[in-house]
Amino acid sequence: MQDEGMPQSLVLKELESRLSNDFTYSSGRIIGSMCTSPHPLAKKVYTRFLDKNLGDSGLFPATVNLEKETISMLGTMLSNSRAFGHIVTGGTEANTLALWTAKKLSKKNHCEVIVPISA
């Protein structure tokens, strides 16, 4: 293992090279994707507050409060005054939390999840 990492410029150059064949949202060639190019403000907010971890509510209580307010606002938009949940960054995490929540809310002692073999 190397004692020192690569210089930042080489890391960026390597990533640029390796990802150069990916499509870009600005090309106009992506249609029907579930993703879009992030809004400029979203990029700023994400990079500025990247170190905030909702998984550690004891260290980041203000971040947790923002999450709760956001969930409440989304619930209001969808006519659900009792909305609750979490903001996550991906589908896998969302699905895992949904299964955990379903288990906790279930009145059964032994929960069962049925999934296709292709899952």
N, CA, C and O atoms as CSV, one atom per row, in Angstrom:
chain,resi,resn,atom,element,x,y,z
A,1,MET,N,N,0.844,-1.166,0.000
A,1,MET,CA,C,0.000,0.000,0.000
A,1,MET,C,C,0.896,1.239,0.000
A,1,MET,O,O,1.959,1.265,0.620
A,2,GLN,N,N,0.438,2.243,-0.703
A,2,GLN,CA,C,1.210,3.487,-0.772
A,2,GLN,C,C,1.114,4.254,0.541
A,2,GLN,O,O,0.072,4.273,1.197
A,3,ASP,N,N,2.233,4.889,0.909
A,3,ASP,CA,C,2.238,5.723,2.108
A,3,ASP,C,C,1.541,7.051,1.865
A,3,ASP,O,O,0.981,7.646,2.785
A,4,GLU,N,N,1.579,7.511,0.621
A,4,GLU,CA,C,0.957,8.784,0.268
A,4,GLU,C,C,0.000,8.565,-0.890
A,4,GLU,O,O,0.214,7.701,-1.741
A,5,GLY,N,N,-1.053,9.357,-0.907
A,5,GLY,CA,C,-2.007,9.271,-1.995
A,5,GLY,C,C,-1.522,10.011,-3.226
A,5,GLY,O,O,-0.485,10.673,-3.215
A,6,MET,N,N,-2.304,9.879,-4.289
A,6,MET,CA,C,-1.986,10.588,-5.530
A,6,MET,C,C,-2.272,12.070,-5.349
A,6,MET,O,O,-3.123,12.444,-4.541
A,7,PRO,N,N,-1.576,12.912,-6.087
A,7,PRO,CA,C,-1.907,14.342,-6.058
A,7,PRO,C,C,-3.347,14.562,-6.544
A,7,PRO,O,O,-3.850,13.815,-7.383
A,8,GLN,N,N,-3.982,15.573,-6.013
A,8,GLN,CA,C,-5.375,15.873,-6.359
A,8,GLN,C,C,-5.564,16.011,-7.865
A,8,GLN,O,O,-6.554,15.524,-8.410
A,9,SER,N,N,-4.637,16.660,-8.533
A,9,SER,CA,C,-4.772,16.869,-9.979
A,9,SER,C,C,-4.793,15.538,-10.729
A,9,SER,O,O,-5.524,15.395,-11.709
A,10,LEU,N,N,-4.000,14.563,-10.279
A,10,LEU,CA,C,-3.994,13.251,-10.935
A,10,LEU,C,C,-5.271,12.464,-10.640
A,10,LEU,O,O,-5.774,11.751,-11.508
A,11,VAL,N,N,-5.787,12.588,-9.441
A,11,VAL,CA,C,-7.049,11.925,-9.100
A,11,VAL,C,C,-8.158,12.445,-10.008
A,11,VAL,O,O,-8.920,11.665,-10.579
A,12,LEU,N,N,-8.243,13.766,-10.137
A,12,LEU,CA,C,-9.279,14.371,-10.981
A,12,LEU,C,C,-9.089,13.994,-12.442
A,12,LEU,O,O,-10.063,13.706,-13.138
A,13,LYS,N,N,-7.849,13.992,-12.913
A,13,LYS,CA,C,-7.562,13.631,-14.303
A,13,LYS,C,C,-7.957,12.177,-14.569
A,13,LYS,O,O,-8.543,11.872,-15.608
A,14,GLU,N,N,-7.641,11.294,-13.644
A,14,GLU,CA,C,-7.990,9.874,-13.784
A,14,GLU,C,C,-9.505,9.686,-13.834
A,14,GLU,O,O,-10.017,8.939,-14.668
A,15,LEU,N,N,-10.210,10.361,-12.946
A,15,LEU,CA,C,-11.669,10.254,-12.944
A,15,LEU,C,C,-12.271,10.826,-14.219
A,15,LEU,O,O,-13.181,10.229,-14.795
A,16,GLU,N,N,-11.776,11.971,-14.664
A,16,GLU,CA,C,-12.261,12.568,-15.921
A,16,GLU,C,C,-12.084,11.575,-17.066
A,16,GLU,O,O,-12.991,11.388,-17.877
A,17,SER,N,N,-10.929,10.948,-17.129
A,17,SER,CA,C,-10.630,10.000,-18.198
A,17,SER,C,C,-11.537,8.774,-18.125
A,17,SER,O,O,-12.110,8.356,-19.132
A,18,ARG,N,N,-11.663,8.207,-16.940
A,18,ARG,CA,C,-12.430,6.970,-16.796
A,18,ARG,C,C,-13.925,7.180,-16.970
A,18,ARG,O,O,-14.638,6.251,-17.352
A,19,LEU,N,N,-14.407,8.373,-16.700
A,19,LEU,CA,C,-15.843,8.644,-16.806
A,19,LEU,C,C,-16.213,9.383,-18.087
A,19,LEU,O,O,-17.361,9.796,-18.255
A,20,SER,N,N,-15.267,9.550,-18.975
A,20,SER,CA,C,-15.501,10.341,-20.190
A,20,SER,C,C,-16.523,9.717,-21.137
A,20,SER,O,O,-17.098,10.428,-21.960
A,21,ASN,N,N,-16.765,8.426,-21.045
A,21,ASN,CA,C,-17.741,7.780,-21.928
A,21,ASN,C,C,-19.166,7.821,-21.384
A,21,ASN,O,O,-20.099,7.388,-22.060
A,22,ASP,N,N,-19.341,8.333,-20.175
A,22,ASP,CA,C,-20.687,8.458,-19.616
A,22,ASP,C,C,-21.446,9.572,-20.333
A,22,ASP,O,O,-20.857,10.553,-20.787
A,23,PHE,N,N,-22.763,9.401,-20.426
A,23,PHE,CA,C,-23.600,10.464,-20.965
A,23,PHE,C,C,-23.630,11.629,-19.979
A,23,PHE,O,O,-23.368,11.452,-18.790
A,24,THR,N,N,-23.945,12.804,-20.475
A,24,THR,CA,C,-24.111,13.973,-19.615
A,24,THR,C,C,-25.521,14.526,-19.813
A,24,THR,O,O,-26.097,14.412,-20.895
A,25,TYR,N,N,-26.059,15.116,-18.775
A,25,TYR,CA,C,-27.400,15.691,-18.882
A,25,TYR,C,C,-27.417,16.872,-19.838
A,25,TYR,O,O,-28.428,17.128,-20.491
A,26,SER,N,N,-26.316,17.586,-19.925
A,26,SER,CA,C,-26.265,18.756,-20.803
A,26,SER,C,C,-26.196,18.378,-22.280
A,26,SER,O,O,-26.385,19.238,-23.140
A,27,SER,N,N,-25.929,17.114,-22.590
A,27,SER,CA,C,-25.814,16.693,-23.989
A,27,SER,C,C,-27.166,16.641,-24.695
A,27,SER,O,O,-27.234,16.692,-25.923
A,28,GLY,N,N,-28.233,16.538,-23.919
A,28,GLY,CA,C,-29.554,16.399,-24.519
A,28,GLY,C,C,-29.846,14.980,-24.975
A,28,GLY,O,O,-30.884,14.734,-25.591
A,29,ARG,N,N,-28.953,14.042,-24.687
A,29,ARG,CA,C,-29.117,12.659,-25.135
A,29,ARG,C,C,-29.708,11.753,-24.060
A,29,ARG,O,O,-29.937,10.570,-24.310
A,30,ILE,N,N,-29.954,12.284,-22.885
A,30,ILE,CA,C,-30.560,11.490,-21.815
A,30,ILE,C,C,-32.038,11.844,-21.754
A,30,ILE,O,O,-32.406,13.006,-21.588
A,31,ILE,N,N,-32.879,10.824,-21.891
A,31,ILE,CA,C,-34.318,11.027,-21.788
A,31,ILE,C,C,-34.906,9.837,-21.034
A,31,ILE,O,O,-34.501,8.695,-21.250
A,32,GLY,N,N,-35.829,10.103,-20.179
A,32,GLY,CA,C,-36.486,9.041,-19.435
A,32,GLY,C,C,-35.688,8.528,-18.250
A,32,GLY,O,O,-36.034,7.494,-17.680
A,33,SER,N,N,-34.639,9.220,-17.870
A,33,SER,CA,C,-33.867,8.806,-16.700
A,33,SER,C,C,-34.588,9.258,-15.442
A,33,SER,O,O,-35.286,10.272,-15.444
A,34,MET,N,N,-34.413,8.496,-14.364
A,34,MET,CA,C,-35.030,8.928,-13.111
A,34,MET,C,C,-34.214,10.021,-12.441
A,34,MET,O,O,-34.607,10.528,-11.390
A,35,CYS,N,N,-33.099,10.388,-13.025
A,35,CYS,CA,C,-32.243,11.437,-12.489
A,35,CYS,C,C,-32.165,12.598,-13.472
A,35,CYS,O,O,-32.435,12.445,-14.663
A,36,THR,N,N,-31.799,13.737,-12.959
A,36,THR,CA,C,-31.550,14.903,-13.794
A,36,THR,C,C,-30.294,15.582,-13.278
A,36,THR,O,O,-29.751,15.203,-12.240
A,37,SER,N,N,-29.852,16.559,-13.991
A,37,SER,CA,C,-28.716,17.340,-13.520
A,37,SER,C,C,-29.144,18.092,-12.262
A,37,SER,O,O,-30.196,18.731,-12.261
A,38,PRO,N,N,-28.357,18.028,-11.203
A,38,PRO,CA,C,-28.755,18.711,-9.969
A,38,PRO,C,C,-28.864,20.223,-10.162
A,38,PRO,O,O,-28.089,20.828,-10.903
A,39,HIS,N,N,-29.828,20.810,-9.488
A,39,HIS,CA,C,-30.007,22.254,-9.487
A,39,HIS,C,C,-28.743,22.886,-8.892
A,39,HIS,O,O,-28.179,22.336,-7.946
A,40,PRO,N,N,-28.284,24.032,-9.425
A,40,PRO,CA,C,-27.065,24.672,-8.907
A,40,PRO,C,C,-27.093,24.916,-7.394
A,40,PRO,O,O,-26.083,24.716,-6.720
A,41,LEU,N,N,-28.236,25.345,-6.858
A,41,LEU,CA,C,-28.321,25.557,-5.412
A,41,LEU,C,C,-28.194,24.228,-4.668
A,41,LEU,O,O,-27.564,24.163,-3.612
A,42,ALA,N,N,-28.786,23.177,-5.214
A,42,ALA,CA,C,-28.685,21.858,-4.579
A,42,ALA,C,C,-27.233,21.405,-4.499
A,42,ALA,O,O,-26.824,20.813,-3.500
A,43,LYS,N,N,-26.449,21.677,-5.541
A,43,LYS,CA,C,-25.023,21.321,-5.524
A,43,LYS,C,C,-24.291,22.060,-4.406
A,43,LYS,O,O,-23.491,21.469,-3.681
A,44,LYS,N,N,-24.574,23.360,-4.273
A,44,LYS,CA,C,-23.916,24.159,-3.232
A,44,LYS,C,C,-24.286,23.654,-1.841
A,44,LYS,O,O,-23.422,23.480,-0.981
A,45,VAL,N,N,-25.570,23.425,-1.635
A,45,VAL,CA,C,-26.038,22.965,-0.329
A,45,VAL,C,C,-25.436,21.597,-0.009
A,45,VAL,O,O,-24.972,21.368,1.108
A,46,TYR,N,N,-25.444,20.699,-0.977
A,46,TYR,CA,C,-24.922,19.343,-0.763
A,46,TYR,C,C,-23.446,19.370,-0.378
A,46,TYR,O,O,-23.042,18.713,0.582
A,47,THR,N,N,-22.650,20.120,-1.114
A,47,THR,CA,C,-21.216,20.145,-0.811
A,47,THR,C,C,-20.919,20.888,0.494
A,47,THR,O,O,-19.993,20.525,1.219
A,48,ARG,N,N,-21.690,21.910,0.789
A,48,ARG,CA,C,-21.440,22.674,2.015
A,48,ARG,C,C,-21.786,21.879,3.274
A,48,ARG,O,O,-21.127,22.021,4.304
A,49,PHE,N,N,-22.822,21.043,3.185
A,49,PHE,CA,C,-23.289,20.332,4.371
A,49,PHE,C,C,-23.120,18.816,4.253
A,49,PHE,O,O,-23.841,18.058,4.902
A,50,LEU,N,N,-22.188,18.383,3.442
A,50,LEU,CA,C,-21.932,16.965,3.196
A,50,LEU,C,C,-21.588,16.198,4.470
A,50,LEU,O,O,-21.865,15.002,4.561
A,51,ASP,N,N,-21.000,16.858,5.436
A,51,ASP,CA,C,-20.568,16.184,6.661
A,51,ASP,C,C,-21.697,15.961,7.667
A,51,ASP,O,O,-21.479,15.323,8.697
A,52,LYS,N,N,-22.878,16.464,7.395
A,52,LYS,CA,C,-24.009,16.267,8.304
A,52,LYS,C,C,-24.548,14.854,8.111
A,52,LYS,O,O,-24.830,14.440,6.986
A,53,ASN,N,N,-24.689,14.118,9.206
A,53,ASN,CA,C,-25.076,12.714,9.128
A,53,ASN,C,C,-26.372,12.497,9.894
A,53,ASN,O,O,-26.385,12.529,11.124
A,54,LEU,N,N,-27.461,12.277,9.164
A,54,LEU,CA,C,-28.752,12.053,9.807
A,54,LEU,C,C,-28.777,10.754,10.602
A,54,LEU,O,O,-29.666,10.544,11.427
A,55,GLY,N,N,-27.806,9.887,10.355
A,55,GLY,CA,C,-27.729,8.637,11.099
A,55,GLY,C,C,-27.200,8.824,12.507
A,55,GLY,O,O,-27.239,7.890,13.308
A,56,ASP,N,N,-26.710,9.998,12.822
A,56,ASP,CA,C,-26.177,10.274,14.154
A,56,ASP,C,C,-26.881,11.502,14.722
A,56,ASP,O,O,-26.312,12.592,14.792
A,57,SER,N,N,-28.118,11.297,15.120
A,57,SER,CA,C,-28.962,12.415,15.557
A,57,SER,C,C,-28.441,13.108,16.813
A,57,SER,O,O,-28.760,14.273,17.050
A,58,GLY,N,N,-27.653,12.416,17.609
A,58,GLY,CA,C,-27.100,13.032,18.808
A,58,GLY,C,C,-26.101,14.130,18.495
A,58,GLY,O,O,-25.994,15.112,19.229
A,59,LEU,N,N,-25.367,13.958,17.399
A,59,LEU,CA,C,-24.381,14.961,17.002
A,59,LEU,C,C,-24.972,16.047,16.115
A,59,LEU,O,O,-24.455,17.163,16.064
A,60,PHE,N,N,-26.060,15.720,15.414
A,60,PHE,CA,C,-26.619,16.654,14.434
A,60,PHE,C,C,-28.120,16.882,14.659
A,60,PHE,O,O,-28.918,16.637,13.754
A,61,PRO,N,N,-28.514,17.347,15.850
A,61,PRO,CA,C,-29.940,17.518,16.133
A,61,PRO,C,C,-30.616,18.564,15.246
A,61,PRO,O,O,-31.790,18.413,14.906
A,62,ALA,N,N,-29.906,19.605,14.874
A,62,ALA,CA,C,-30.508,20.628,14.006
A,62,ALA,C,C,-30.795,20.053,12.623
A,62,ALA,O,O,-31.795,20.403,11.996
A,63,THR,N,N,-29.921,19.177,12.152
A,63,THR,CA,C,-30.130,18.528,10.858
A,63,THR,C,C,-31.361,17.627,10.919
A,63,THR,O,O,-32.154,17.586,9.979
A,64,VAL,N,N,-31.514,16.913,12.021
A,64,VAL,CA,C,-32.686,16.054,12.208
A,64,VAL,C,C,-33.957,16.898,12.224
A,64,VAL,O,O,-34.970,16.499,11.650
A,65,ASN,N,N,-33.914,18.059,12.876
A,65,ASN,CA,C,-35.087,18.938,12.893
A,65,ASN,C,C,-35.448,19.412,11.490
A,65,ASN,O,O,-36.627,19.481,11.142
A,66,LEU,N,N,-34.440,19.739,10.684
A,66,LEU,CA,C,-34.707,20.127,9.290
A,66,LEU,C,C,-35.362,18.983,8.527
A,66,LEU,O,O,-36.281,19.203,7.738
A,67,GLU,N,N,-34.888,17.764,8.761
A,67,GLU,CA,C,-35.479,16.601,8.098
A,67,GLU,C,C,-36.952,16.465,8.484
A,67,GLU,O,O,-37.805,16.255,7.621
A,68,LYS,N,N,-37.247,16.582,9.764
A,68,LYS,CA,C,-38.633,16.462,10.234
A,68,LYS,C,C,-39.516,17.546,9.621
A,68,LYS,O,O,-40.641,17.273,9.201
A,69,GLU,N,N,-39.006,18.777,9.571
A,69,GLU,CA,C,-39.771,19.875,8.965
A,69,GLU,C,C,-40.039,19.597,7.491
A,69,GLU,O,O,-41.138,19.843,6.994
A,70,THR,N,N,-39.033,19.086,6.801
A,70,THR,CA,C,-39.180,18.791,5.375
A,70,THR,C,C,-40.216,17.697,5.153
A,70,THR,O,O,-41.057,17.813,4.262
A,71,ILE,N,N,-40.163,16.642,5.950
A,71,ILE,CA,C,-41.142,15.554,5.842
A,71,ILE,C,C,-42.546,16.090,6.106
A,71,ILE,O,O,-43.494,15.710,5.420
A,72,SER,N,N,-42.681,16.966,7.092
A,72,SER,CA,C,-43.978,17.566,7.393
A,72,SER,C,C,-44.486,18.398,6.218
A,72,SER,O,O,-45.666,18.337,5.872
A,73,MET,N,N,-43.595,19.173,5.609
A,73,MET,CA,C,-43.977,19.993,4.454
A,73,MET,C,C,-44.428,19.114,3.290
A,73,MET,O,O,-45.424,19.409,2.630
A,74,LEU,N,N,-43.687,18.030,3.042
A,74,LEU,CA,C,-44.075,17.108,1.969
A,74,LEU,C,C,-45.417,16.456,2.281
A,74,LEU,O,O,-46.249,16.275,1.392
A,75,GLY,N,N,-45.622,16.105,3.549
A,75,GLY,CA,C,-46.900,15.532,3.947
A,75,GLY,C,C,-48.046,16.496,3.708
A,75,GLY,O,O,-49.104,16.098,3.219
A,76,THR,N,N,-47.845,17.754,4.047
A,76,THR,CA,C,-48.869,18.774,3.815
A,76,THR,C,C,-49.181,18.898,2.329
A,76,THR,O,O,-50.343,18.997,1.936
A,77,MET,N,N,-48.137,18.893,1.507
A,77,MET,CA,C,-48.344,18.980,0.052
A,77,MET,C,C,-49.174,17.807,-0.460
A,77,MET,O,O,-49.914,17.940,-1.435
A,78,LEU,N,N,-49.046,16.650,0.207
A,78,LEU,CA,C,-49.746,15.439,-0.224
A,78,LEU,C,C,-50.986,15.152,0.626
A,78,LEU,O,O,-51.503,14.035,0.619
A,79,SER,N,N,-51.459,16.165,1.356
A,79,SER,CA,C,-52.657,16.066,2.201
A,79,SER,C,C,-52.534,14.975,3.260
A,79,SER,O,O,-53.499,14.268,3.550
A,80,ASN,N,N,-51.345,14.845,3.830
A,80,ASN,CA,C,-51.126,13.865,4.890
A,80,ASN,C,C,-50.512,14.586,6.088
A,80,ASN,O,O,-49.299,14.791,6.145
A,81,SER,N,N,-51.352,14.963,7.033
A,81,SER,CA,C,-50.872,15.727,8.186
A,81,SER,C,C,-50.082,14.867,9.174
A,81,SER,O,O,-49.437,15.403,10.075
A,82,ARG,N,N,-50.122,13.556,9.017
A,82,ARG,CA,C,-49.388,12.661,9.920
A,82,ARG,C,C,-48.183,12.011,9.245
A,82,ARG,O,O,-47.715,10.964,9.694
A,83,ALA,N,N,-47.686,12.605,8.196
A,83,ALA,CA,C,-46.554,12.018,7.462
A,83,ALA,C,C,-45.317,11.932,8.348
A,83,ALA,O,O,-45.052,12.813,9.166
A,84,PHE,N,N,-44.578,10.860,8.167
A,84,PHE,CA,C,-43.304,10.712,8.862
A,84,PHE,C,C,-42.378,9.912,7.959
A,84,PHE,O,O,-42.828,9.270,7.010
A,85,GLY,N,N,-41.107,9.952,8.251
A,85,GLY,CA,C,-40.156,9.196,7.446
A,85,GLY,C,C,-38.775,9.798,7.531
A,85,GLY,O,O,-38.466,10.575,8.434
A,86,HIS,N,N,-37.952,9.424,6.573
A,86,HIS,CA,C,-36.575,9.895,6.518
A,86,HIS,C,C,-36.230,10.303,5.095
A,86,HIS,O,O,-36.814,9.805,4.133
A,87,ILE,N,N,-35.288,11.202,4.975
A,87,ILE,CA,C,-34.761,11.592,3.672
A,87,ILE,C,C,-33.492,10.788,3.458
A,87,ILE,O,O,-32.567,10.847,4.268
A,88,VAL,N,N,-33.450,10.040,2.371
A,88,VAL,CA,C,-32.295,9.191,2.089
A,88,VAL,C,C,-31.769,9.493,0.694
A,88,VAL,O,O,-32.425,10.169,-0.098
A,89,THR,N,N,-30.587,8.989,0.406
A,89,THR,CA,C,-29.936,9.325,-0.856
A,89,THR,C,C,-30.126,8.292,-1.950
A,89,THR,O,O,-29.691,8.518,-3.080
A,90,GLY,N,N,-30.755,7.176,-1.657
A,90,GLY,CA,C,-30.890,6.175,-2.706
A,90,GLY,C,C,-32.012,5.190,-2.443
A,90,GLY,O,O,-32.537,5.087,-1.334
A,91,GLY,N,N,-32.364,4.469,-3.497
A,91,GLY,CA,C,-33.461,3.512,-3.438
A,91,GLY,C,C,-33.203,2.338,-2.516
A,91,GLY,O,O,-34.121,1.879,-1.836
A,92,THR,N,N,-31.974,1.842,-2.476
A,92,THR,CA,C,-31.671,0.695,-1.621
A,92,THR,C,C,-31.891,1.049,-0.156
A,92,THR,O,O,-32.516,0.291,0.587
A,93,GLU,N,N,-31.381,2.191,0.250
A,93,GLU,CA,C,-31.575,2.633,1.632
A,93,GLU,C,C,-33.057,2.865,1.914
A,93,GLU,O,O,-33.552,2.501,2.981
A,94,ALA,N,N,-33.759,3.462,0.970
A,94,ALA,CA,C,-35.188,3.719,1.143
A,94,ALA,C,C,-35.960,2.410,1.297
A,94,ALA,O,O,-36.829,2.299,2.162
A,95,ASN,N,N,-35.648,1.428,0.466
A,95,ASN,CA,C,-36.340,0.140,0.540
A,95,ASN,C,C,-36.039,-0.586,1.847
A,95,ASN,O,O,-36.929,-1.192,2.443
A,96,THR,N,N,-34.788,-0.525,2.291
A,96,THR,CA,C,-34.410,-1.161,3.555
A,96,THR,C,C,-35.162,-0.518,4.719
A,96,THR,O,O,-35.679,-1.219,5.589
A,97,LEU,N,N,-35.225,0.811,4.736
A,97,LEU,CA,C,-35.956,1.504,5.798
A,97,LEU,C,C,-37.455,1.215,5.733
A,97,LEU,O,O,-38.112,1.110,6.769
A,98,ALA,N,N,-37.992,1.088,4.530
A,98,ALA,CA,C,-39.415,0.773,4.383
A,98,ALA,C,C,-39.722,-0.612,4.956
A,98,ALA,O,O,-40.737,-0.795,5.627
A,99,LEU,N,N,-38.852,-1.584,4.694
A,99,LEU,CA,C,-39.050,-2.927,5.249
A,99,LEU,C,C,-38.945,-2.913,6.774
A,99,LEU,O,O,-39.736,-3.558,7.461
A,100,TRP,N,N,-37.970,-2.179,7.294
A,100,TRP,CA,C,-37.793,-2.087,8.739
A,100,TRP,C,C,-39.025,-1.442,9.379
A,100,TRP,O,O,-39.509,-1.901,10.413
A,101,THR,N,N,-39.525,-0.372,8.752
A,101,THR,CA,C,-40.706,0.319,9.274
A,101,THR,C,C,-41.923,-0.596,9.249
A,101,THR,O,O,-42.686,-0.653,10.213
A,102,ALA,N,N,-42.100,-1.314,8.139
A,102,ALA,CA,C,-43.229,-2.243,8.033
A,102,ALA,C,C,-43.152,-3.302,9.132
A,102,ALA,O,O,-44.171,-3.672,9.716
A,103,LYS,N,N,-41.953,-3.784,9.408
A,103,LYS,CA,C,-41.768,-4.779,10.472
A,103,LYS,C,C,-42.149,-4.188,11.823
A,103,LYS,O,O,-42.845,-4.829,12.610
A,104,LYS,N,N,-41.694,-2.966,12.095
A,104,LYS,CA,C,-41.974,-2.335,13.383
A,104,LYS,C,C,-43.464,-2.018,13.560
A,104,LYS,O,O,-43.984,-2.072,14.674
A,105,LEU,N,N,-44.139,-1.692,12.468
A,105,LEU,CA,C,-45.554,-1.334,12.546
A,105,LEU,C,C,-46.476,-2.549,12.492
A,105,LEU,O,O,-47.664,-2.447,12.801
A,106,SER,N,N,-45.932,-3.688,12.103
A,106,SER,CA,C,-46.730,-4.900,11.967
A,106,SER,C,C,-47.170,-5.402,13.334
A,106,SER,O,O,-46.434,-5.309,14.317
A,107,LYS,N,N,-48.372,-5.928,13.375
A,107,LYS,CA,C,-48.872,-6.491,14.621
A,107,LYS,C,C,-48.459,-7.957,14.765
A,107,LYS,O,O,-48.716,-8.580,15.795
A,108,LYS,N,N,-47.827,-8.498,13.742
A,108,LYS,CA,C,-47.390,-9.895,13.779
A,108,LYS,C,C,-46.003,-9.991,14.405
A,108,LYS,O,O,-45.195,-9.069,14.296
A,109,ASN,N,N,-45.742,-11.106,15.053
A,109,ASN,CA,C,-44.429,-11.329,15.655
A,109,ASN,C,C,-43.400,-11.798,14.641
A,109,ASN,O,O,-42.214,-11.494,14.769
A,110,HIS,N,N,-43.844,-12.525,13.649
A,110,HIS,CA,C,-42.923,-13.062,12.647
A,110,HIS,C,C,-43.313,-12.515,11.282
A,110,HIS,O,O,-44.271,-12.979,10.663
A,111,CYS,N,N,-42.565,-11.529,10.824
A,111,CYS,CA,C,-42.860,-10.898,9.538
A,111,CYS,C,C,-42.208,-11.683,8.414
A,111,CYS,O,O,-41.183,-12.339,8.603
A,112,GLU,N,N,-42.812,-11.606,7.257
A,112,GLU,CA,C,-42.307,-12.313,6.091
A,112,GLU,C,C,-42.352,-11.370,4.898
A,112,GLU,O,O,-43.343,-10.671,4.685
A,113,VAL,N,N,-41.289,-11.355,4.134
A,113,VAL,CA,C,-41.228,-10.548,2.922
A,113,VAL,C,C,-41.139,-11.500,1.739
A,113,VAL,O,O,-40.287,-12.389,1.712
A,114,ILE,N,N,-42.001,-11.317,0.782
A,114,ILE,CA,C,-41.989,-12.163,-0.409
A,114,ILE,C,C,-41.365,-11.365,-1.544
A,114,ILE,O,O,-41.848,-10.291,-1.899
A,115,VAL,N,N,-40.289,-11.899,-2.107
A,115,VAL,CA,C,-39.595,-11.237,-3.212
A,115,VAL,C,C,-39.369,-12.238,-4.335
A,115,VAL,O,O,-39.238,-13.435,-4.083
A,116,PRO,N,N,-39.322,-11.757,-5.570
A,116,PRO,CA,C,-39.057,-12.670,-6.681
A,116,PRO,C,C,-37.609,-13.153,-6.655
A,116,PRO,O,O,-36.741,-12.491,-6.086
A,117,ILE,N,N,-37.357,-14.276,-7.255
A,117,ILE,CA,C,-36.012,-14.840,-7.302
A,117,ILE,C,C,-35.047,-13.913,-8.035
A,117,ILE,O,O,-33.837,-13.977,-7.818
A,118,SER,N,N,-35.575,-13.059,-8.895
A,118,SER,CA,C,-34.731,-12.138,-9.669
A,118,SER,C,C,-34.241,-10.950,-8.849
A,118,SER,O,O,-33.387,-10.192,-9.310
A,119,ALA,N,N,-34.767,-10.781,-7.652
A,119,ALA,CA,C,-34.404,-9.604,-6.837
A,119,ALA,C,C,-32.979,-9.678,-6.332
A,119,ALA,O,O,-32.523,-8.770,-5.636
